[in-house]
Amino acid sequence: MTTFKNIVLYTDTDGLAKFREEEIALPGGSPKALLSELVPSNGFQVRQSPPGVSSDFHCTTTAQWLVVLSGEMEIGLRDGTARIFKAGDHFFSNDLLPEGAEFDSTLHGHRSRVVGDTPLETLFVRTGN
């Protein structure tokens, strides 16, 4: 069976945000257009951020898919790992604050920044969770 590679930003058991790769099965459709199972969603938002914008470390508040429509963004983790996502790239953002925890600005979350001179446009699709 063919699969679709997905990057996941998640909170590990140590409270740190990390990346992992997962495969999504494509069992449906036809040889010309393979499809995954339908994934429930809970609405979407679009965002535009001008060049030079960056964030402090923060956690995702709602599990959601993020698709870069134009521009580039960097997601940085506490361990120094960083990934740049360009137009057409995507990831599943699920680095939620651990249940019962208060945000610790020295432990939790990820940071983001717009890379380059082009505004960043993104699409967020919230999951049905």
Buried (B, 14 or more C-beta within 10 A) or exposed (E): EEEEEBBBBBBEEEBBBBBEEEEEEBEEEEEEEBEBEEEEEEEEEEEEBEBEEEBEBBBBEEBBBBBBEEBBBBBBBBEEEBBBBEBEBBBBBBBBBBEEEEEEEEBBBBBBBBBBEEEBBBBBBBBEE
